[in-house]
């Protein structure tokens, strides 16, 4: 794919990128490049569809780099992941492992976040449904949510929320950390009070809810640690 000022992302996987089932063990950044033709730090995502493709590529790349069945790490069935790959990244179904038939286990916490996101989805498109499932599953990982989605920074997560879950994003008027905000919203919906302190600024856990979410993205760190592998 030739570089452009605002490159489109949807394109075939470069021939020979994934030669065997060990593909998921490769660098997340290299997997992203195999999906899109670009390193994560280099891509331009001004157009909404390019942004959505960037989000899906980031999610798939970070999940694939962790090992195991990729669809389980994304909260999708094997069939759903295959459909997503065929639509966004033709030829990339090789990322699925041999245990692709394994069903996604039920997790109550994941299900609650999934239901919350679906309730506030900006539309009923397949993209929004897939993203609700994927975000919910990745929300139980230990890092900042934007990191475990494979995104480059928190601002991309905010853009994702505003684009696909706009009514929910609009409720986060104080820019609370997204995972905290999800759980606070769920508690308030169920009639529970999450915080004993009536004023956030007086709470000893203020930084845990509102502190900065900065740092090097997982895909950038993976590329650095791997010495920026090439796809020869």
Kinemage of the C-alpha trace (Angstrom):
@kinemage 1
@onewidth
@group {chain A} dominant
@subgroup {mainchain}
@vectorlist {calphas} color= white
{ca unk a 1} P 0.000 0.000 0.000
{ca unk a 2} L 1.591 3.251 -1.069
{ca unk a 3} L 1.908 5.952 1.628
{ca unk a 4} L -0.532 8.842 1.392
{ca unk a 5} L -1.407 11.891 3.447
{ca unk a 6} L -4.429 10.065 4.855
{ca unk a 7} L -3.903 6.407 3.985
{ca unk a 8} L -6.815 4.026 3.834
{ca unk a 9} L -6.242 0.970 5.975
{ca unk a 10} L -8.360 -1.798 4.523
{ca unk a 11} L -6.128 -3.978 2.371
{ca unk a 12} L -4.890 -7.539 1.969
{ca unk a 13} L -2.389 -9.068 4.340
{ca unk a 14} L 1.087 -9.019 2.705
{ca unk a 15} L 1.849 -12.445 1.178
{ca unk a 16} L 3.795 -14.736 3.471
{ca unk a 17} L 3.209 -12.703 6.635
{ca unk a 18} L 1.741 -15.591 8.608
{ca unk a 19} L 3.185 -18.935 7.646
{ca unk a 20} L 2.015 -21.101 10.556
{ca unk a 21} L -0.106 -21.277 13.721
{ca unk a 22} L 2.615 -19.491 15.718
{ca unk a 23} L 1.518 -16.196 14.187
{ca unk a 24} L -0.133 -15.102 17.443
{ca unk a 25} L 3.237 -15.145 19.212
{ca unk a 26} L 4.667 -12.453 16.940
{ca unk a 27} L 5.052 -8.839 17.898
{ca unk a 28} L 1.734 -7.002 18.195
{ca unk a 29} L 3.158 -4.174 16.126
{ca unk a 30} L 4.225 -6.572 13.380
{ca unk a 31} L 0.775 -8.171 13.361
{ca unk a 32} L -0.782 -4.714 13.054
{ca unk a 33} L 1.530 -3.984 10.125
{ca unk a 34} L 0.602 -7.293 8.551
{ca unk a 35} L -3.073 -6.382 8.795
{ca unk a 36} L -2.815 -2.797 7.571
{ca unk a 37} L 0.531 -2.343 5.833
{ca unk a 38} L 1.530 0.321 8.348
{ca unk a 39} L 3.341 0.454 11.661
{ca unk a 40} L 0.924 1.725 14.359
{ca unk a 41} L 2.892 4.903 15.012
{ca unk a 42} L 2.914 5.865 11.333
{ca unk a 43} L -0.698 5.515 10.290
{ca unk a 44} L -3.052 8.433 9.720
{ca unk a 45} L -6.629 7.942 10.948
{ca unk a 46} L -8.414 11.191 10.126
{ca unk a 47} L -11.253 9.525 8.222
{ca unk a 48} L -13.808 7.713 10.382
{ca unk a 49} L -13.596 4.428 8.492
{ca unk a 50} L -9.786 4.498 8.679
{ca unk a 51} L -10.112 5.094 12.407
{ca unk a 52} L -12.460 2.125 12.812
{ca unk a 53} L -10.079 -0.114 10.873
{ca unk a 54} L -7.204 1.109 13.054
{ca unk a 55} L -9.219 0.203 16.168
{ca unk a 56} L -10.013 -3.303 14.932
{ca unk a 57} L -6.423 -3.876 13.819
{ca unk a 58} L -5.143 -2.712 17.208
{ca unk a 59} L -7.512 -5.006 19.078
{ca unk a 60} L -6.697 -8.034 16.958
{ca unk a 61} L -2.959 -7.355 17.094
{ca unk a 62} L -2.719 -6.990 20.856
{ca unk a 63} L -4.929 -10.044 21.448
{ca unk a 64} L -2.988 -12.161 18.958
{ca unk a 65} L 0.335 -11.183 20.540
{ca unk a 66} L -0.783 -12.588 23.904
{ca unk a 67} L -1.017 -16.162 22.645
{ca unk a 68} L -3.932 -18.541 22.940
{ca unk a 69} L -7.104 -18.431 20.888
{ca unk a 70} L -7.453 -14.902 19.533
{ca unk a 71} L -11.253 -14.900 19.485
{ca unk a 72} L -11.430 -15.741 23.200
{ca unk a 73} L -9.202 -12.783 24.061
{ca unk a 74} L -11.571 -10.575 22.080
{ca unk a 75} L -14.851 -11.888 23.469
{ca unk a 76} L -16.014 -13.095 20.056
{ca unk a 77} L -16.946 -16.464 18.692
{ca unk a 78} L -14.542 -17.923 16.151
{ca unk a 79} L -17.144 -17.307 13.435
{ca unk a 80} L -17.542 -13.652 14.439
{ca unk a 81} L -13.793 -13.071 14.358
{ca unk a 82} L -13.529 -14.780 10.978
{ca unk a 83} L -16.304 -12.552 9.601
{ca unk a 84} L -14.559 -9.456 10.960
{ca unk a 85} L -11.240 -10.483 9.431
{ca unk a 86} L -12.828 -11.312 6.066
{ca unk a 87} L -14.568 -7.922 5.976
{ca unk a 88} L -11.796 -5.665 7.248
{ca unk a 89} L -8.618 -7.627 6.536
{ca unk a 90} L -9.104 -10.109 3.674
{ca unk a 91} L -6.798 -13.094 3.997
{ca unk a 92} L -6.031 -12.616 7.697
{ca unk a 93} L -8.066 -15.565 8.961
{ca unk a 94} L -4.723 -17.350 9.409
{ca unk a 95} L -4.541 -15.585 12.779
{ca unk a 96} L -7.124 -18.052 14.087
{ca unk a 97} L -5.576 -20.922 16.016
{ca unk a 98} L -6.505 -24.621 15.623
{ca unk a 99} L -8.678 -24.440 18.767
{ca unk a 100} L -10.927 -21.913 17.038
{ca unk a 101} L -14.038 -23.943 17.835
{ca unk a 102} L -13.749 -23.282 21.566
{ca unk a 103} L -16.784 -21.373 22.847
{ca unk a 104} L -16.419 -18.050 24.642
{ca unk a 105} L -16.894 -18.758 28.374
{ca unk a 106} L -19.538 -16.786 30.219
{ca unk a 107} L -18.142 -14.128 32.527
{ca unk a 108} L -20.637 -12.090 34.543
{ca unk a 109} L -18.397 -9.043 34.732
{ca unk a 110} L -17.763 -9.040 30.990
{ca unk a 111} L -21.479 -9.557 30.342
{ca unk a 112} L -22.412 -6.535 32.466
{ca unk a 113} L -20.017 -4.204 30.651
{ca unk a 114} L -21.167 -5.655 27.326
{ca unk a 115} L -24.817 -4.968 28.170
{ca unk a 116} L -23.960 -1.417 29.255
{ca unk a 117} L -22.186 -0.661 25.998
{ca unk a 118} L -24.933 -2.205 23.876
{ca unk a 119} L -27.548 -0.151 25.696
{ca unk a 120} L -25.718 3.030 24.666
{ca unk a 121} L -24.568 2.006 21.184
{ca unk a 122} L -24.880 4.898 18.751
{ca unk a 123} L -26.291 2.586 16.082
{ca unk a 124} L -27.122 -1.058 15.466
{ca unk a 125} L -24.319 -1.767 13.029
{ca unk a 126} L -22.178 -4.878 13.144
{ca unk a 127} L -19.157 -2.728 14.010
{ca unk a 128} L -20.791 -1.368 17.156
{ca unk a 129} L -21.957 -4.824 18.246
{ca unk a 130} L -18.489 -6.290 17.752
{ca unk a 131} L -16.836 -3.388 19.549
{ca unk a 132} L -19.171 -3.731 22.539
{ca unk a 133} L -18.135 -7.376 22.922
{ca unk a 134} L -14.438 -6.692 22.393
{ca unk a 135} L -14.222 -3.695 24.729
{ca unk a 136} L -16.115 -5.585 27.444
{ca unk a 137} L -13.724 -8.534 27.232
{ca unk a 138} L -10.605 -6.378 27.181
{ca unk a 139} L -11.880 -4.329 30.131
{ca unk a 140} L -11.052 -7.198 32.503
{ca unk a 141} L -7.370 -7.052 31.546
{ca unk a 142} L -5.088 -5.334 34.102
{ca unk a 143} L -3.769 -2.259 32.260
{ca unk a 144} L -5.382 1.024 31.274
{ca unk a 145} L -8.253 0.187 28.938
{ca unk a 146} L -6.740 2.050 25.986
{ca unk a 147} L -3.586 -0.044 26.400
{ca unk a 148} L -5.449 -3.353 26.476
{ca unk a 149} L -7.347 -2.329 23.363
{ca unk a 150} L -3.957 -1.857 21.695
{ca unk a 151} L -4.624 1.843 21.030
{ca unk a 152} L -1.889 4.482 20.877
{ca unk a 153} L -3.249 6.735 23.616
{ca unk a 154} L -6.314 7.495 25.733
{ca unk a 155} L -7.522 10.072 23.247
{ca unk a 156} L -8.172 7.309 20.718
{ca unk a 157} L -10.336 5.491 23.255
{ca unk a 158} L -12.320 8.666 23.893
{ca unk a 159} L -12.829 9.083 20.147
{ca unk a 160} L -13.954 5.445 19.939
{ca unk a 161} L -16.463 5.954 22.737
{ca unk a 162} L -17.798 9.187 21.247
{ca unk a 163} L -18.139 7.615 17.810
{ca unk a 164} L -19.777 4.309 18.716
{ca unk a 165} L -21.234 4.869 22.203
{ca unk a 166} L -21.912 8.588 22.096
{ca unk a 167} L -24.693 8.799 24.692
{ca unk a 168} L -22.549 6.971 27.230
{ca unk a 169} L -19.477 9.059 26.420
{ca unk a 170} L -21.525 12.212 26.949
{ca unk a 171} L -22.209 11.139 30.534
{ca unk a 172} L -18.488 11.105 31.353
{ca unk a 173} L -18.501 14.861 31.884
{ca unk a 174} L -15.524 14.824 34.276
{ca unk a 175} L -13.349 12.678 32.024
{ca unk a 176} L -13.176 9.811 34.509
{ca unk a 177} L -11.015 6.854 33.591
{ca unk a 178} L -13.155 4.722 31.304
{ca unk a 179} L -13.122 1.464 33.249
{ca unk a 180} L -13.972 3.287 36.463
{ca unk a 181} L -16.702 5.133 34.610
{ca unk a 182} L -18.223 1.896 33.288
{ca unk a 183} L -18.446 0.402 36.766
{ca unk a 184} L -19.710 3.599 38.345
{ca unk a 185} L -22.441 3.841 35.710
{ca unk a 186} L -23.462 0.223 36.258
{ca unk a 187} L -23.624 0.721 40.024
{ca unk a 188} L -25.720 3.866 39.713
{ca unk a 189} L -28.061 2.115 37.262
{ca unk a 190} L -28.599 -0.630 39.845
{ca unk a 191} L -29.188 1.918 42.616
{ca unk a 192} L -25.849 1.481 44.378
{ca unk a 193} L -23.507 4.241 45.495
{ca unk a 194} L -19.965 3.459 44.405
{ca unk a 195} L -18.233 6.179 46.416
{ca unk a 196} L -18.704 7.146 50.040
{ca unk a 197} L -17.169 10.600 49.513
{ca unk a 198} L -19.795 13.043 48.209
{ca unk a 199} L -17.240 15.312 46.496
{ca unk a 200} L -14.686 13.697 44.184
{ca unk a 201} L -11.990 16.280 44.881
{ca unk a 202} L -12.024 15.302 48.566
{ca unk a 203} L -11.674 11.582 47.872
{ca unk a 204} L -8.368 9.838 48.653
{ca unk a 205} L -8.862 7.704 45.515
{ca unk a 206} L -9.157 10.726 43.213
{ca unk a 207} L -6.083 9.803 41.165
{ca unk a 208} L -7.351 6.244 40.666
{ca unk a 209} L -10.482 7.644 39.001
{ca unk a 210} L -9.209 10.789 37.298
{ca unk a 211} L -5.411 10.524 37.150
{ca unk a 212} L -3.541 10.763 33.863
{ca unk a 213} L -3.450 7.694 31.654
{ca unk a 214} L -0.220 8.222 29.794
{ca unk a 215} L 2.655 6.049 28.727
{ca unk a 216} L 3.938 4.082 25.766
{ca unk a 217} L 1.326 2.056 23.942
{ca unk a 218} L 1.564 -1.731 24.038
{ca unk a 219} L 2.021 -1.910 20.266
{ca unk a 220} L 4.811 0.681 20.315
{ca unk a 221} L 6.482 -1.102 23.225
{ca unk a 222} L 6.170 -4.428 21.420
{ca unk a 223} L 7.780 -2.997 18.294
{ca unk a 224} L 10.633 -1.471 20.313
{ca unk a 225} L 11.252 -4.642 22.298
{ca unk a 226} L 11.232 -6.709 19.113
{ca unk a 227} L 13.634 -4.374 17.339
{ca unk a 228} L 11.042 -3.220 14.799
{ca unk a 229} L 10.811 -6.543 12.919
{ca unk a 230} L 10.343 -6.521 9.189
{ca unk a 231} L 8.077 -8.673 7.086
{ca unk a 232} L 10.524 -9.996 4.548
